Amino acid sequence: MSARPDLTVIRNIGIMAHIDAGKTTTTERILYYTGRTHRMGEVHDGCATMDWMAQEKERGITITSAATTAYWRKHTINIIDTPGHVDFTVEVERSLRVLDGAVALFCAVGGVEPQSETVWRQADKYGVPRIAYVNKMDRTGASFSNALKAMNKRFATKCVAIAIPAGEGEMFAGIIDLMTMKFRVFHEDSQGTTFDDLPVPDDMLDTANEYREKLLEAVAEVDDLLLEQFLHDEPLDPVEVMKAVRQATIQSKMVPVLCGSSFKNKGIQKLLDAIVDFLPAPTDMPPVKGTDVKKTDKVIERKPDVDEPASALAFKIVTDPHVGRLTYLRVYSGEIKAGSYLQNPASKTKERVGRLLRMHSNKREDITSAYAGDIVAVIGFRKTTTGDSLCDVKHPIVLERPVFPEPVVMVAIEPKTRADHDKLSDGLARLAEEDPTFKVRVDDETGQTIISGMGELHLDILVDRLLREFGVKAGVGQPSVSYKETITKEVEAEGKFVRQSGGKGAYGHVKMRIKPTTGDIHFQFDNKTVGGTIPREYISSVEKGAREAMENGVLAGYPLTGIHCELYDGSYHEVDSSEMAFKVAGSMALQDGARRAKPVLLEPIMSVEVVVPETYMGAVVGDLNSRRGKISGMLPRGEVTVIAVKVPLSEMFGYANTLRNISQGRAVFSMEFARYSQMPNEVRKKMIDGVIA
């Protein structure tokens, strides 16, 4: 084995936040100060290292999560810069699944914005420890104390300042470190690379002491020895305080909060120190859990250790124009060598590790081995998809897959020429392989190709990529909503497929109970037949037929969901029965049952948050009510009010323009998918009668 790596000096982190909080600018500064780049890229110039896609440069937003590696204080920091726009939430979801820690960015003016809460919840779901960084302290209206209050109000984990700003807005002069009680002033002419650590100014001393007292109080709560010293007014050992903050952060009992202005080059070194000091190494994380390939109920663990059998998770697939298919892996245990083979339990194949790469945005660096704790890319995998496990051939393990949200907006897409037809199919297949929230299907009735995604921007970007990367000229229809159908009562259904036309016939006969599922289960199939009324080899065909029938609903042709099938009886023919016949019978039974089980239409409901000045409140609320919106809360925030509302997606097309008009451009909104909900009868009747699209 090659030289053993020290896993304690590795940090796998993501940078996550609401759109426009400064994630990419912060990452660019990190790369500059760690010596990874020699020029600071700016988002507004289209020169950011991490925003390498043409669409990202043009729009000034992050679309795809980019990975890179930087080095600070002899530590290796693997960084994933994630998008902030809700349409690309899949990128945050899959990144958090493989990261050990995260930096949550907040805007000092906006505070806790809607997407900040979404990414925070995603981090909670995967148990990712985090530190917070309040950015844009130089902006007019910046308030560190307001941002900190909002964080403690909205989040369950205690957020505690470990650094505070000296001055805010135009008066922002530097940062006071509450651990060392030093005032850091940055030299403007050095682009923030040099600085002085001075005593805390007299006019800031009371504020600094007040915040430090809160920090020590929070630390004492998680460490008995420090609590004892704190209660007896003894001075706390700084080394012990650092240890306690680290422990509390890793256990997600506390979130250390820093501040700065990435654009003005202030505060990044403190952030890098906090990443090294407080966020976990792979060895601080619990062993990764998976299941046995043969016994799916048997839980197996893999420790973050080089000597354990190799295990890794494929969290992202990218089509690179130069090297082809790139598979991003998080290695959880063992060692993976270039040229070796790994088992993929999902596709039941062995995959060869052709080349191993360390990624720096869209640039690559060849390496010979990857170890537990590494995030790398592999060339050579053919059958691996997002969420697949890869493991030692002799020690298979299936790791938990990330769960991705269902797409809610769809458009029809057609190639402009016959020559574009094959290119379109190839391009769509590759994009669907890269993005689990992008779905492609062909409408059986019209023959049109329908693509579905998380929002209008998501589909717009994908169509743009088709043109640029795959050279496909395609016409795109108007966006429409991805509705679903479900049933509301239990029925018994029968499907009988008999065909006698000379020669060998076909015979399949099934009886099912069809009822609504509980919870969020899409489809459930149980075989309750007894006495061999249907031979065992045909049961899976019945299930396959029922599953296929779910794709076309009985009310308006939308996919069915939430159906539980119990196969309880049927009959077969010694000669004429076949898998195909039972598949057709299963499909017929489900369609027959669904028609009689009081089917209803489901529509996607969005969580919308509108930030509006008081003057335009009435007009905005009135407009939301006209869109079937249900207001769940109104929260004053300074001179504006934040309106939280649930609105059907079908009512939100074109909302950006309407809001701009009724608020004279002063209101903003953000939107994310909340749930599917039953459509009101009067709306359903209009829709099925073709009155509304």
C-alpha positions in Angstrom: 0.0 0.0 0.0 1.2 3.5 -0.8 1.9 6.1 2.0 -1.1 6.1 4.4 -2.9 9.4 4.2 -3.8 11.3 7.4 -7.6 11.6 7.3 -7.7 14.0 10.2 -6.4 16.8 8.0 -9.1 16.4 5.4 -12.3 18.6 5.3 -15.1 17.9 2.9 -17.3 21.0 2.8 -20.0 22.5 0.8 -20.9 26.2 0.5 -24.7 26.7 0.5 -27.0 29.6 0.7 -29.9 31.6 -0.8 -29.4 32.9 -4.4 -27.1 36.0 -4.5 -25.8 35.6 -0.9 -22.2 35.5 -2.4 -21.4 31.8 -2.4 -19.3 31.8 -5.6 -17.5 35.1 -4.7 -16.6 33.5 -1.3 -15.3 30.4 -3.0 -13.2 32.5 -5.4 -11.6 34.3 -2.4 -10.9 31.0 -0.7 -9.2 29.7 -3.9 -7.1 32.9 -4.1 -6.0 33.1 -0.4 -5.1 29.4 -0.4 -3.0 29.9 -3.5 -5.2 27.7 -5.8 -5.7 30.6 -8.2 -3.6 33.7 -8.8 -6.4 36.0 -9.8 -9.8 36.6 -8.1 -12.6 35.7 -10.5 -15.7 37.8 -10.2 -19.3 36.6 -10.9 -20.4 39.9 -12.5 -17.4 39.8 -15.0 -18.3 36.2 -16.0 -14.7 35.2 -14.8 -15.5 33.1 -11.8 -13.5 29.8 -11.7 -16.3 27.8 -10.3 -19.0 29.2 -12.7 -17.4 27.7 -15.8 -20.5 26.9 -17.9 -21.4 29.4 -20.6 -24.9 29.8 -19.1 -23.4 30.5 -15.7 -21.1 33.2 -17.0 -23.9 34.9 -19.0 -26.6 34.8 -16.2 -24.2 35.3 -13.2 -25.7 32.4 -11.3 -24.5 29.0 -10.3 -26.3 26.1 -12.1 -24.1 23.1 -11.4 -22.2 22.2 -8.2 -18.5 22.5 -9.0 -15.8 20.6 -6.9 -12.3 21.8 -6.1 -9.5 21.2 -3.6 -7.6 23.9 -1.7 -4.9 23.7 1.1 -4.9 25.7 4.3 -2.7 25.3 7.4 -1.5 21.9 6.1 -5.1 20.7 5.7 -6.8 19.6 2.5 -10.2 21.2 1.9 -12.4 19.6 -0.7 -15.0 22.2 -1.6 -18.3 21.9 -3.4 -19.9 25.3 -4.5 -23.6 24.7 -4.8 -26.3 26.7 -6.6 -28.7 28.9 -4.7 -31.6 28.9 -7.1 -34.4 26.5 -6.1 -34.7 25.0 -9.6 -31.3 23.4 -9.0 -32.0 22.1 -5.6 -30.9 18.6 -6.7 -27.3 19.9 -6.8 -27.5 20.9 -3.1 -29.3 17.6 -2.2 -26.7 15.4 -3.8 -23.7 17.4 -2.5 -24.9 17.4 1.1 -25.4 13.6 0.9 -21.6 13.2 0.5 -20.2 16.1 2.5 -19.0 16.0 6.1 -19.5 19.7 6.8 -21.0 22.9 5.3 -20.6 26.7 5.4 -24.0 28.3 5.3 -23.8 31.8 3.9 -26.2 34.6 4.8 -26.6 38.1 3.4 -26.2 40.7 6.2 -29.0 42.7 4.6 -31.5 40.0 3.7 -30.8 37.8 6.8 -32.5 34.3 6.6 -34.0 34.2 3.1 -36.4 31.4 1.8 -33.7 29.3 0.1 -31.4 29.6 3.2 -34.1 27.7 5.1 -34.4 25.1 2.4 -30.7 24.3 2.3 -30.6 24.4 6.1 -33.4 21.8 6.2 -31.5 19.7 3.7 -28.4 19.8 5.8 -30.5 18.8 8.9 -31.8 15.8 6.9 -28.3 14.5 6.2 -27.0 15.5 9.7 -24.3 17.8 8.2 -22.5 19.9 10.9 -22.1 23.6 9.7 -20.7 27.0 10.4 -22.4 30.2 9.4 -20.8 33.2 7.6 -22.7 36.5 7.5 -21.5 38.0 4.2 -21.9 41.5 2.7 -21.2 43.4 5.9 -20.1 46.4 3.8 -23.6 46.8 2.2 -25.9 49.6 3.2 -28.5 48.2 5.6 -26.2 45.4 6.8 -27.0 44.2 10.3 -25.1 41.4 12.0 -27.3 41.3 15.1 -30.5 41.1 13.0 -29.1 38.3 10.9 -28.0 36.4 14.0 -31.4 36.9 15.7 -33.2 35.7 12.5 -31.0 32.5 12.5 -31.8 31.7 16.1 -35.5 32.4 15.5 -35.8 30.2 12.4 -33.4 27.3 13.1 -33.5 24.8 15.9 -29.7 24.6 16.4 -28.2 27.4 18.5 -26.3 29.9 16.4 -23.5 31.6 18.4 -21.1 34.4 17.2 -17.4 33.7 17.3 -16.5 36.8 15.4 -18.4 40.2 15.1 -18.0 43.1 12.7 -16.4 46.4 13.8 -18.8 48.8 12.1 -21.5 48.0 9.5 -22.3 49.1 6.0 -19.9 51.8 4.8 -18.4 51.9 8.3 -17.3 48.2 8.2 -13.7 48.4 9.2 -12.7 44.9 10.3 -13.5 41.8 12.4 -13.3 41.2 16.1 -12.4 37.6 17.0 -14.2 36.7 20.2 -11.9 33.7 20.8 -8.7 35.7 20.9 -10.3 39.2 21.5 -8.2 40.6 18.7 -9.4 43.2 16.1 -8.3 42.3 12.6 -7.8 45.1 10.1 -7.2 44.2 6.5 -4.8 46.1 4.2 -6.8 47.3 1.2 -3.7 47.6 -1.1 -2.9 43.9 -0.7 -6.4 42.6 -1.7 -6.9 41.4 1.9 -3.8 39.1 1.9 -2.1 41.0 4.7 -3.7 42.4 7.9 -2.9 43.5 11.4 -4.3 41.9 14.6 -4.8 44.8 17.0 -6.4 45.2 20.5 -10.2 45.6 20.4 -11.1 49.4 20.0 -12.4 51.0 23.2 -15.8 51.9 21.6 -16.3 48.2 20.7 -15.1 46.7 23.9 -18.5 46.5 25.7 -20.2 45.0 22.6 -17.4 42.5 22.2 -17.5 41.4 25.8 -21.3 41.0 25.7 -21.0 38.7 22.6 -18.0 36.8 24.2 -20.0 36.2 27.4 -22.8 34.6 25.2 -20.2 32.4 23.5 -18.6 31.2 26.7 -22.1 30.5 28.1 -23.0 28.4 25.1 -19.7 26.5 25.3 -20.1 25.9 29.0 -23.5 24.2 28.3 -21.8 21.5 26.3 -18.7 20.9 28.5 -19.1 20.1 32.2 -15.6 21.2 33.2 -16.0 24.6 31.4 -19.5 25.0 33.0 -17.9 24.5 36.5 -15.2 27.2 35.7 -17.9 29.5 34.2 -20.2 29.3 37.2 -17.2 30.1 39.5 -16.1 33.0 37.3 -12.8 31.4 36.6 -11.0 32.2 33.4 -11.7 29.6 30.7 -8.8 27.9 29.0 -8.8 29.0 25.4 -7.6 25.6 24.1 -10.4 23.9 26.0 -12.9 26.5 24.6 -11.7 25.7 21.0 -12.1 22.0 21.7 -15.6 22.4 23.1 -16.7 24.6 20.2 -15.4 22.0 17.7 -17.2 19.2 19.6 -20.5 21.1 19.8 -20.3 21.9 16.1 -19.6 18.3 15.1 -22.5 17.1 17.2 -24.7 19.8 15.6 -25.5 21.3 19.1 -24.1 24.6 18.0 -23.4 26.6 14.9 -20.4 29.1 15.1 -21.2 32.3 13.3 -18.5 34.5 11.5 -18.8 37.6 9.4 -17.1 39.5 6.6 -17.3 40.9 3.1 -16.1 38.5 0.5 -16.3 41.1 -2.3 -14.2 43.5 -0.3 -11.7 40.7 0.7 -12.4 40.9 4.4 -12.9 37.9 6.7 -12.0 34.9 4.4 -8.9 33.9 6.4 -11.0 33.7 9.6 -13.5 31.5 7.7 -10.8 29.2 6.5 -9.4 28.9 10.1 -13.0 28.1 11.3 -13.3 25.4 8.6 -10.1 23.7 9.8 -10.8 24.3 13.5 -14.4 23.4 13.8 -15.7 21.4 10.9 -15.3 17.6 11.0 -12.7 15.4 9.4 -13.9 12.1 7.9 -12.7 10.4 11.0 -15.0 12.5 13.2 -18.0 11.2 11.3 -19.8 8.0 12.3 -19.2 4.9 10.1 -21.3 5.0 6.9 -24.2 2.5 7.0 -25.3 0.3 4.1 -27.1 -3.0 3.5 -26.1 -6.4 2.4 -26.6 -7.2 -1.3 -28.4 -10.5 -0.6 -30.0 -9.7 2.8 -31.4 -6.2 2.4 -32.4 -6.0 6.0 -28.9 -6.7 7.3 -27.1 -3.4 8.1 -23.3 -3.2 7.4 -21.0 -0.5 8.5 -17.8 0.9 6.9 -15.4 3.0 9.1 -13.6 5.9 7.5 -10.4 3.9 7.4 -7.9 3.1 4.6 -7.7 -0.5 5.8 -11.5 -1.2 5.5 -12.8 -2.7 2.2 -13.4 0.0 -0.4 -16.8 1.7 -0.6 -17.9 4.8 -2.4 -21.1 6.6 -3.6 -21.5 8.0 -7.1 -23.2 11.4 -6.5 -22.9 13.1 -9.9 -22.5 12.2 -13.6 -21.1 14.7 -16.0 -20.6 14.5 -19.8 -17.3 16.2 -20.4 -16.6 17.2 -24.1 -12.9 16.2 -23.8 -12.9 13.0 -21.8 -16.5 11.7 -22.0 -18.4 10.4 -19.0 -17.2 11.6 -15.6 -18.5 10.0 -12.5 -18.0 11.9 -9.2 -17.3 9.7 -6.2 -17.2 10.2 -2.5 -14.9 7.5 -1.1 -16.1 6.4 2.4 -13.6 3.6 3.2 -10.6 1.8 1.8 -8.5 2.7 -1.2 -9.4 2.9 -4.9 -6.7 2.6 -7.5 -6.7 3.6 -11.1 -7.0 0.5 -13.3 -8.8 -1.5 -10.5 -12.3 -2.9 -10.6 -15.2 -2.1 -8.4 -18.6 -3.8 -7.9 -21.8 -1.9 -8.7 -24.6 -3.8 -6.8 -27.3 -1.8 -8.5 -26.4 -2.7 -12.1 -24.9 -6.0 -11.0 -21.7 -5.2 -13.0 -18.1 -4.7 -12.4 -16.8 -1.2 -13.3 -13.2 -0.5 -14.3 -11.6 2.6 -12.8 -10.0 3.8 -16.1 -8.6 7.1 -14.7 -8.8 8.8 -11.3 -9.0 12.6 -11.3 -8.9 15.3 -8.7 -11.2 18.1 -10.0 -10.7 21.8 -9.9 -14.0 23.2 -11.3 -13.8 22.0 -15.0 -10.0 21.3 -14.9 -8.6 17.9 -14.1 -5.5 16.5 -12.4 -4.6 12.7 -12.7 -4.0 10.8 -9.5 -3.1 7.1 -9.0 -5.1 6.4 -5.8 -8.1 7.7 -3.9 -8.6 7.0 -0.2 -11.3 7.1 2.4 -12.5 10.8 2.8 -11.6 11.8 -0.8 -13.9 13.3 -3.4 -12.7 12.4 -6.9 -13.9 11.8 -10.4 -13.6 8.6 -12.4 -13.4 8.0 -16.2 -14.4 4.6 -17.4 -17.7 3.8 -15.6 -20.4 2.8 -18.1 -23.4 1.5 -16.1 -23.2 3.7 -13.0 -25.9 6.3 -12.4 -26.4 9.0 -9.7 -26.9 7.4 -6.3 -25.2 4.0 -7.1 -22.8 2.4 -4.6 -19.4 1.2 -5.7 -17.5 -1.3 -3.5 -14.8 -3.9 -3.2 -15.7 -6.9 -5.4 -15.3 -9.3 -2.4 -17.1 -7.2 0.1 -20.3 -5.7 -1.5 -22.3 -3.1 0.3 -25.3 -1.0 -0.8 -25.2 2.6 0.6 -28.3 4.7 1.0 -29.3 6.6 -2.2 -30.0 10.3 -2.1 -33.8 11.0 -2.6 -34.6 13.6 -5.3 -37.7 15.7 -5.6 -40.2 15.0 -8.5 -40.2 17.4 -11.4 -43.2 19.8 -11.5 -43.0 21.7 -14.8 -43.1 20.1 -18.3 -42.7 21.3 -21.9 -43.0 19.5 -25.3 -39.8 19.6 -27.3 -39.5 18.8 -31.0 -36.4 18.7 -33.3 -36.5 21.3 -36.1 -35.1 19.0 -38.8 -34.9 15.2 -39.4 -31.1 15.4 -38.8 -31.7 16.8 -35.3 -34.0 13.8 -34.4 -31.2 11.4 -33.3 -29.1 14.1 -31.8 -32.0 15.2 -29.7 -32.6 11.7 -28.3 -28.9 11.3 -27.5 -28.7 14.8 -25.9 -31.8 14.2 -23.8 -30.6 10.8 -22.6 -27.2 12.3 -21.5 -28.8 15.2 -19.7 -31.3 12.9 -17.9 -28.3 10.8 -16.9 -26.6 13.8 -15.3 -29.7 15.3 -13.6 -32.1 13.0 -11.6 -34.8 15.8 -11.5 -34.9 16.0 -15.3 -37.3 13.4 -16.9 -38.0 12.6 -20.5 -41.0 10.6 -21.8 -42.9 10.2 -25.1 -46.6 11.0 -25.0 -48.4 7.8 -26.4 -51.3 9.8 -27.9 -49.5 12.7 -29.6 -46.0 11.1 -30.1 -44.5 14.3 -28.6 -41.4 14.2 -26.5 -42.2 15.7 -23.1 -39.4 17.0 -20.8 -40.0 17.7 -17.1 -38.0 19.7 -14.6 -38.0 21.7 -11.4 -39.0 25.0 -12.9 -39.0 27.3 -16.0 -35.4 28.3 -15.5 -34.3 24.7 -15.1 -35.8 23.7 -18.4 -34.6 26.9 -20.1 -31.0 26.0 -19.2 -31.3 22.4 -20.3 -32.7 23.4 -23.7 -29.9 25.9 -24.0 -27.4 23.2 -23.2 -28.9 20.9 -25.9 -28.2 23.6 -28.5 -24.7 24.5 -27.3 -23.3 21.1 -26.2 -25.1 18.7 -28.5 -25.8 21.0 -31.5 -29.5 20.3 -31.4 -31.9 22.8 -32.8 -35.3 22.2 -31.2 -38.6 24.0 -30.8 -40.0 24.2 -27.3 -43.7 24.5 -26.3 -45.2 26.6 -23.5 -44.4 25.3 -20.0 -47.2 23.3 -18.4 -47.8 21.8 -15.0 -46.9 18.2 -14.2 -50.3 17.1 -12.7 -50.9 13.6 -11.3 -54.0 11.4 -10.7 -54.8 9.3 -7.7 -57.8 7.3 -6.3 -59.8 7.9 -3.2 -61.7 4.6 -2.5 -61.0 0.9 -2.5 -62.5 -1.3 -5.3 -62.1 -4.8 -6.6 -61.0 -5.0 -10.3 -60.6 -7.8 -12.9 -58.5 -8.0 -16.0 -59.0 -10.8 -18.5 -56.9 -11.0 -21.6 -58.0 -13.8 -24.0 -57.0 -14.1 -27.7 -57.8 -17.1 -29.9 -56.9 -16.6 -33.5 -55.5 -19.8 -34.8 -52.3 -21.3 -33.5 -51.1 -20.5 -29.9 -53.6 -18.2 -28.1 -53.1 -15.9 -25.2 -54.7 -16.1 -21.8 -54.2 -14.1 -18.6 -56.8 -13.5 -15.9 -56.3 -11.5 -12.6 -58.4 -10.2 -9.8 -57.1 -7.3 -7.7 -58.1 -5.1 -4.8 -57.0 -1.5 -5.6 -56.9 1.1 -2.8 -55.2 4.3 -1.9 -51.7 4.0 -0.3 -50.9 5.7 3.0 -48.1 8.3 3.3 -46.1 9.3 0.2 -45.9 5.7 -1.3 -46.2 6.0 -5.1 -47.0 2.3 -5.8 -47.3 -0.8 -3.7 -47.9 -4.4 -5.0 -48.8 -7.4 -2.8 -49.3 -10.9 -3.9 -52.1 -12.5 -1.8 -52.9 -15.4 -4.1 -53.1 -18.9 -2.6 -53.2 -22.4 -4.0 -51.3 -21.5 -7.2 -54.3 -19.9 -8.9 -51.7 -17.9 -10.8 -48.2 -19.6 -11.3 -45.4 -17.8 -9.5 -43.5 -17.0 -12.7 -46.4 -14.8 -13.9 -46.7 -12.7 -10.7 -43.9 -10.3 -11.6 -45.5 -9.8 -15.0 -48.8 -8.8 -13.4 -46.9 -6.2 -11.3 -45.0 -5.0 -14.4 -48.3 -4.5 -16.2 -49.9 -2.6 -13.3 -46.8 -0.4 -13.0 -46.9 0.5 -16.8 -50.7 1.3 -16.5 -49.8 3.8 -13.8 -48.1 6.0 -16.5 -51.4 7.0 -18.0 -54.3 8.1 -15.8 -58.0 7.6 -16.3 -59.2 11.2 -15.9 -56.9 13.3 -18.2 -54.0 10.9 -19.0 -51.7 12.2 -16.3 -49.5 9.6 -14.4 -51.2 7.8 -11.5 -49.7 7.8 -8.0 -50.6 6.5 -4.5 -52.0 3.1 -5.5 -51.8 -0.1 -3.6 -52.6 -3.3 -5.6 -53.4 -6.6 -3.9 -53.5 -9.5 -6.3 -55.8 -12.0 -4.7 -57.1 -14.4 -7.4 -57.1 -15.2 -11.1 -56.8 -18.1 -13.5 -54.4 -19.4 -16.1 -54.3 -21.7 -19.1 -51.8 -24.6 -19.3 -50.9 -23.8 -22.9 -52.0 -20.3 -23.8 -50.8 -18.4 -20.7 -47.6 -16.3 -21.0 -45.8 -13.5 -19.2 -47.1 -11.1 -21.9 -50.7 -12.1 -21.4 -50.5 -11.6 -17.6 -48.8 -8.3 -18.1 -51.7 -7.1 -20.3 -54.2 -8.5 -17.8 -52.5 -6.6 -14.9 -52.6 -3.4 -16.9 -56.3 -3.9 -17.7 -57.2 -4.6 -14.1 -55.5 -1.5 -12.8 -57.0 0.8 -15.4 -60.5 -0.7 -14.8 -60.2 -0.4 -11.0 -58.8 3.2 -11.2 -61.8 4.3 -13.2 -64.2 3.1 -10.5 -62.2 4.2 -7.5 -63.3 7.8 -7.6 -60.1 9.2 -9.3 -59.1 12.8 -8.6 -56.5 15.2 -10.0 -53.5 16.3 -8.0 -51.7 19.5 -8.6 -48.3 20.7 -7.4 -48.5 23.4 -4.6 -45.6 25.8 -4.2 -44.3 27.5 -1.1 -44.0 31.1 -2.1 -42.4 33.9 -0.1 -42.9 37.5 -1.2 -40.9 40.4 0.2 -42.9 43.5 -0.3 -42.8 47.2 0.9 -45.8 48.2 3.1 -47.2 50.5 0.3 -47.9 47.6 -2.1 -49.1 45.0 0.5 -52.8 45.3 -0.4 -52.3 44.9 -4.1 -49.9 41.9 -3.6 -52.2 40.1 -1.2 -55.2 40.7 -3.4 -53.3 39.2 -6.4 -52.2 36.2 -4.4 -55.8 35.5 -3.3 -56.9 35.7 -7.0 -54.3 32.9 -7.7 -56.0 30.5 -5.2 -53.2 31.4 -2.7 -53.5 30.5 1.0 -51.5 32.9 3.2 -49.8 31.1 6.1 -48.1 34.1 7.6 -46.9 37.7 7.4 -43.7 38.8 9.1 -42.5 42.4 9.3 -38.8 42.8 8.5 -37.7 46.4 8.8 -39.5 48.5 6.2 -40.8 45.4 4.3 -43.2 42.5 5.0 -42.5 38.9 4.2 -45.7 37.1 3.0 -45.6 33.3 3.2 -48.2 31.7 1.0 -49.1 28.3 -0.6 -50.1 28.7 -4.3 -50.9 26.1 -7.0 -48.0 26.1 -9.6 -50.5 26.5 -12.4 -51.3 30.0 -11.1 -47.7 31.1 -10.8 -46.7 31.3 -14.5 -45.9 34.9 -15.4 -46.0 35.9 -11.8 -42.6 37.7 -11.9 -43.9 40.2 -14.5 -47.2 40.8 -12.6 -45.4 41.3 -9.3 -43.0 43.8 -10.9 -45.9 45.8 -12.3 -48.0 46.0 -9.2 -45.0 46.9 -6.9 -43.2 49.1 -9.4 -40.3 46.6 -9.3 -39.8 46.9 -5.5 -41.1 43.4 -4.4 -39.3 40.2 -4.9 -40.4 36.6 -4.5 -39.0 33.1 -4.3 -40.8 29.8 -4.8 -40.2 26.1 -4.1 -42.2 22.9 -4.4 -44.2 22.0 -1.2 -46.5 19.0 -2.0 -49.1 17.6 -4.3 -52.7 18.4 -3.3 -56.1 17.5 -4.6 -57.4 19.9 -7.2 -60.8 21.6 -6.4 -63.7 20.2 -8.4 -64.6 23.4 -10.2 -61.0 23.8 -11.4 -60.8 20.2 -12.4 -64.0 20.4 -14.4 -62.8 23.5 -16.3 -59.5 21.8 -17.0 -60.8 18.5 -18.2 -63.4 20.4 -20.4 -60.4 22.3 -21.9 -61.4 25.8 -20.6 -57.9 26.2 -19.0 -54.7 24.7 -20.2 
